Amino acid sequence: MEMKEKSELGSVASILERELALTVREWLRRVNLVPELTDIPLSDADRTSHLPKLYSDLISRLRLPEGDRPPISVTAAAHGLKRQEQGYSPAMLVEESRIFQVVTFGMLHLHLEELDQRQLLLDVIADEADAQLMGAVRSLTSRGTPTPQ
């Protein structure tokens, strides 16, 4: 396999943006394999409606210049409130987030040869996914209007 020139290499953000539809489909496939999650009857659209905005927020945060403070994600908090209304427990939200990370890293692994390996560590998304999860769990477990952090 021939290595690509630096100018041809992509970023984590560009790959996630390009592969969004496939990533959402894979997330849904994996969620549908978890009985704890499918015990809550939701349409595919209701189950995945938060993902495009969640990925958009993640992609925007990844594209910020190094050192810039990422914006607060209101998407994660809104997702937590929605899941609370739908009957989710915090553990179910954590499982959704785990699948989000597995699917996201899996997609990046499929495109590893397209990534600039020197930039890859700067684009690590685990912290971003954990921050999204924290916002969702806070809103799911709160009694009032969530305060994203």
Residue frames relative to the residue before (quaternion, step in Angstrom):
aa qw qx qy qz dx dy dz
M 1.0000 0.0000 0.0000 0.0000 0.00 0.00 0.00
E 0.3530 -0.7528 0.5247 0.1827 3.55 -0.80 1.03
M 0.4091 -0.6999 0.5285 0.2518 3.56 -0.92 0.91
K 0.4319 -0.6974 0.5118 0.2552 3.55 -1.01 0.79
E 0.5499 -0.5811 0.4841 0.3542 3.52 -1.23 0.52
K 0.6628 -0.5272 0.3520 0.3985 3.57 -1.15 0.60
S 0.6608 0.5214 -0.3167 0.4372 3.61 0.94 -0.82
E 0.6806 0.4763 -0.2850 0.4782 3.59 1.20 -0.46
L 0.5624 0.6300 -0.3820 0.3753 3.59 1.21 -0.33
G 0.3405 -0.7562 0.5310 0.1743 3.52 -1.12 0.76
S 0.4545 -0.6432 0.5342 0.3072 3.50 -1.33 0.15
V 0.6613 -0.4641 0.3986 0.4342 3.54 -1.30 0.27
A 0.6587 0.5265 -0.3112 0.4383 3.58 0.88 -0.94
S 0.6883 0.4801 -0.3047 0.4505 3.61 0.83 -0.88
I 0.6432 0.5065 -0.3273 0.4718 3.60 1.02 -0.73
L 0.6599 0.4952 -0.3196 0.4660 3.60 0.89 -0.84
E 0.6369 0.5265 -0.3249 0.4600 3.57 1.00 -0.77
R 0.6903 0.4947 -0.2653 0.4566 3.56 0.89 -0.98
E 0.7751 0.3520 -0.1639 0.4985 3.58 0.98 -0.85
L 0.2462 0.8250 -0.4856 0.1515 3.59 1.24 0.32
A 0.6906 0.4874 -0.3046 0.4391 3.61 0.70 -1.00
L 0.6657 0.4915 -0.2988 0.4753 3.58 0.92 -0.87
T 0.6405 0.5294 -0.3166 0.4573 3.58 1.01 -0.82
V 0.6484 0.5053 -0.3122 0.4763 3.60 0.96 -0.84
R 0.6486 0.5133 -0.3211 0.4611 3.61 0.94 -0.83
E 0.6630 0.4909 -0.3056 0.4755 3.59 0.98 -0.83
W 0.6099 0.5378 -0.3501 0.4650 3.60 1.02 -0.73
L 0.6720 0.4952 -0.2964 0.4640 3.58 0.87 -0.94
R 0.6192 0.5425 -0.3417 0.4534 3.59 0.97 -0.81
R 0.7019 0.4642 -0.2693 0.4684 3.57 0.87 -0.94
V 0.6233 0.5259 -0.3442 0.4653 3.60 1.00 -0.75
N 0.6638 0.5225 -0.3045 0.4401 3.58 0.97 -0.83
L 0.6250 0.5235 -0.3359 0.4718 3.60 1.27 -0.15
V 0.6505 0.4996 -0.3000 0.4871 3.60 1.30 -0.15
P 0.3545 -0.7783 0.4741 0.2093 3.62 -0.21 1.25
E 0.5985 0.5738 -0.3686 0.4204 3.61 0.98 -0.72
L 0.7044 0.4450 -0.2613 0.4873 3.59 1.03 -0.79
T 0.7112 0.4540 -0.2685 0.4647 3.58 0.95 -0.80
D 0.4776 0.6467 -0.4487 0.3904 3.59 1.27 -0.04
I 0.6306 0.4316 -0.3162 0.5622 3.57 1.27 -0.37
P 0.2845 -0.7951 0.5080 0.1698 3.62 -0.36 1.18
L 0.1378 0.7667 -0.6092 0.1485 3.55 -0.57 1.25
S 0.4890 -0.6033 0.5246 0.3490 3.55 -1.19 0.50
D 0.6541 -0.4938 0.3818 0.4273 3.57 -1.24 0.34
A 0.6468 0.5263 -0.3206 0.4493 3.58 0.99 -0.84
D 0.6697 0.4811 -0.3029 0.4779 3.61 0.95 -0.82
R 0.6613 0.5181 -0.3103 0.4450 3.56 1.01 -0.78
T 0.7938 0.3276 -0.1518 0.4895 3.62 1.00 -0.78
S 0.4143 0.7631 -0.4477 0.2135 3.62 1.20 -0.19
H 0.6613 0.5203 -0.3111 0.4418 3.61 1.10 -0.57
L 0.5784 0.6661 -0.3631 0.2998 3.58 1.09 -0.65
P 0.6519 0.5064 -0.3625 0.4327 3.68 0.75 -0.78
K 0.6838 0.4624 -0.2949 0.4812 3.62 0.91 -0.83
L 0.6178 0.5398 -0.3436 0.4571 3.60 1.03 -0.77
Y 0.6758 0.4653 -0.2900 0.4927 3.59 0.94 -0.87
S 0.6146 0.5426 -0.3512 0.4521 3.59 1.01 -0.72
D 0.6441 0.5069 -0.3141 0.4791 3.58 0.98 -0.85
L 0.6523 0.5190 -0.3062 0.4598 3.57 0.93 -0.93
I 0.6628 0.5050 -0.2991 0.4649 3.58 0.90 -0.94
S 0.6473 0.5140 -0.3174 0.4648 3.59 0.96 -0.84
R 0.6617 0.5037 -0.3050 0.4640 3.56 0.95 -0.87
L 0.6517 0.5171 -0.3148 0.4569 3.58 1.01 -0.78
R 0.6976 0.4782 -0.2671 0.4618 3.58 1.12 -0.62
L 0.4637 0.6679 -0.4623 0.3540 3.60 1.20 -0.06
P 0.5498 -0.5908 0.4581 0.3725 3.58 -1.07 0.62
E 0.6062 -0.5657 0.4130 0.3766 3.55 -1.10 0.72
G 0.7706 0.3247 -0.2601 0.4827 3.55 -0.91 0.96
D 0.5701 0.5683 -0.4006 0.4377 3.61 1.18 -0.32
R 0.4462 -0.6756 0.5174 0.2771 3.53 -1.07 0.75
P 0.4255 -0.7136 0.4871 0.2693 3.59 -0.69 1.04
P 0.5209 -0.6301 0.4652 0.3394 3.58 -1.08 0.66
I 0.5593 -0.5825 0.4688 0.3579 3.54 -1.23 0.51
S 0.3363 -0.7507 0.5365 0.1884 3.57 -0.91 0.93
V 0.1887 -0.7715 0.5992 0.1007 3.54 -0.62 1.13
T 0.5173 0.6517 -0.4042 0.3798 3.59 1.24 -0.39
A 0.6679 0.5026 -0.3069 0.4551 3.57 0.88 -0.92
A 0.6543 0.5049 -0.3149 0.4667 3.59 0.94 -0.83
A 0.6480 0.5074 -0.3144 0.4730 3.58 0.95 -0.84
H 0.6288 0.5314 -0.3284 0.4630 3.57 1.04 -0.77
G 0.6459 0.5224 -0.3184 0.4567 3.59 0.95 -0.83
L 0.6529 0.5038 -0.3099 0.4732 3.59 0.97 -0.83
K 0.6457 0.5219 -0.3148 0.4599 3.56 0.98 -0.89
R 0.6755 0.4833 -0.2979 0.4705 3.58 0.92 -0.90
Q 0.5911 0.5526 -0.3665 0.4591 3.60 1.09 -0.64
E 0.6561 0.5079 -0.2977 0.4723 3.58 0.95 -0.92
Q 0.6993 0.4720 -0.2586 0.4705 3.58 1.09 -0.73
G 0.5964 -0.6203 0.3396 0.3798 3.59 1.28 -0.05
Y 0.3962 0.7246 -0.4755 0.3030 3.59 1.21 0.31
S 0.3384 -0.6842 0.6044 0.2280 3.55 -1.26 0.53
P 0.6566 -0.4780 0.3748 0.4471 3.61 -1.20 0.20
A 0.6315 0.5400 -0.3407 0.4399 3.62 0.98 -0.77
M 0.6384 0.5168 -0.3281 0.4666 3.59 1.04 -0.72
L 0.6343 0.5215 -0.3217 0.4714 3.56 1.04 -0.77
V 0.6300 0.5212 -0.3243 0.4756 3.58 1.03 -0.79
E 0.6491 0.5098 -0.3218 0.4639 3.61 0.96 -0.80
E 0.6176 0.5254 -0.3411 0.4756 3.60 1.00 -0.74
S 0.6690 0.5023 -0.2966 0.4605 3.56 0.94 -0.91
R 0.6182 0.5373 -0.3423 0.4604 3.58 1.02 -0.78
I 0.6572 0.4928 -0.3035 0.4828 3.58 0.97 -0.85
F 0.5890 0.5660 -0.3537 0.4556 3.59 1.06 -0.74
Q 0.6938 0.4680 -0.2782 0.4714 3.59 0.87 -0.95
V 0.6471 0.5226 -0.3239 0.4509 3.60 0.90 -0.89
V 0.6888 0.4768 -0.2794 0.4692 3.58 0.87 -0.97
T 0.6519 0.5165 -0.3199 0.4537 3.59 0.96 -0.83
F 0.6859 0.4567 -0.2873 0.4883 3.58 0.87 -0.90
G 0.6086 0.5520 -0.3474 0.4520 3.59 1.08 -0.66
M 0.6487 0.5053 -0.3129 0.4753 3.57 0.98 -0.85
L 0.6647 0.4902 -0.3107 0.4704 3.58 0.93 -0.82
H 0.6128 0.5459 -0.3469 0.4539 3.58 1.05 -0.70
L 0.6295 0.5421 -0.3279 0.4499 3.60 1.02 -0.78
H 0.7667 0.3228 -0.1508 0.5341 3.56 1.15 -0.66
L 0.2173 0.8320 -0.4886 0.1475 3.57 1.23 0.42
E 0.6686 0.5144 -0.3122 0.4369 3.59 0.96 -0.82
E 0.6366 0.5273 -0.3230 0.4608 3.58 1.26 -0.29
L 0.6460 0.5564 -0.3088 0.4216 3.57 1.24 -0.39
D 0.4452 -0.6364 0.5623 0.2838 3.51 -1.16 0.72
Q 0.3755 -0.7714 0.4703 0.2066 3.58 -0.31 1.27
R 0.6237 0.5361 -0.3476 0.4502 3.61 1.09 -0.56
Q 0.6987 0.4480 -0.2592 0.4940 3.58 1.12 -0.62
L 0.5049 0.7132 -0.3998 0.2768 3.56 1.18 -0.59
L 0.6820 0.4882 -0.3093 0.4482 3.61 0.82 -0.89
L 0.6294 0.5288 -0.3385 0.4578 3.58 1.10 -0.58
D 0.7156 0.4443 -0.2369 0.4841 3.56 1.20 -0.55
V 0.2816 0.7808 -0.5195 0.2029 3.61 1.20 0.30
I 0.2349 -0.8282 0.5012 0.0883 3.54 -0.78 1.06
A 0.4303 0.7170 -0.4716 0.2800 3.62 1.17 -0.16
D 0.6549 0.5043 -0.3219 0.4617 3.60 0.92 -0.83
E 0.6418 0.5215 -0.3247 0.4591 3.57 1.02 -0.77
A 0.6595 0.4969 -0.3099 0.4713 3.59 0.93 -0.88
D 0.6447 0.5122 -0.3203 0.4684 3.58 1.00 -0.77
A 0.6337 0.5182 -0.3336 0.4676 3.60 1.02 -0.73
Q 0.6290 0.5224 -0.3258 0.4746 3.59 1.03 -0.80
L 0.6488 0.5199 -0.3102 0.4610 3.57 0.96 -0.91
M 0.6415 0.5288 -0.3273 0.4492 3.59 0.91 -0.88
G 0.6610 0.4998 -0.3090 0.4667 3.59 0.92 -0.83
A 0.6625 0.5022 -0.3042 0.4652 3.58 0.98 -0.82
V 0.6724 0.4898 -0.3005 0.4666 3.59 0.90 -0.89
R 0.6193 0.5380 -0.3499 0.4524 3.59 0.97 -0.77
S 0.7074 0.4417 -0.2834 0.4735 3.58 0.84 -0.87
L 0.6176 0.5472 -0.3472 0.4456 3.60 1.06 -0.66
T 0.7610 0.3854 -0.1986 0.4825 3.57 0.97 -0.83
S 0.5677 0.5929 -0.3955 0.4120 3.61 1.25 -0.12
R 0.4438 -0.6869 0.5142 0.2585 3.54 -1.25 0.44
G 0.7599 0.3379 -0.1869 0.5230 3.57 1.14 -0.53
T 0.7589 -0.2925 0.2785 0.5109 3.51 -1.21 -0.58
P 0.4447 -0.7128 0.4667 0.2763 3.59 -0.79 0.95
T 0.2278 -0.7226 0.6351 0.1505 3.49 -1.25 0.58
P 0.2966 -0.7788 0.5215 0.1832 3.63 -0.17 1.24
Q 0.0738 -0.7986 0.5969 0.0230 3.55 -1.07 0.79
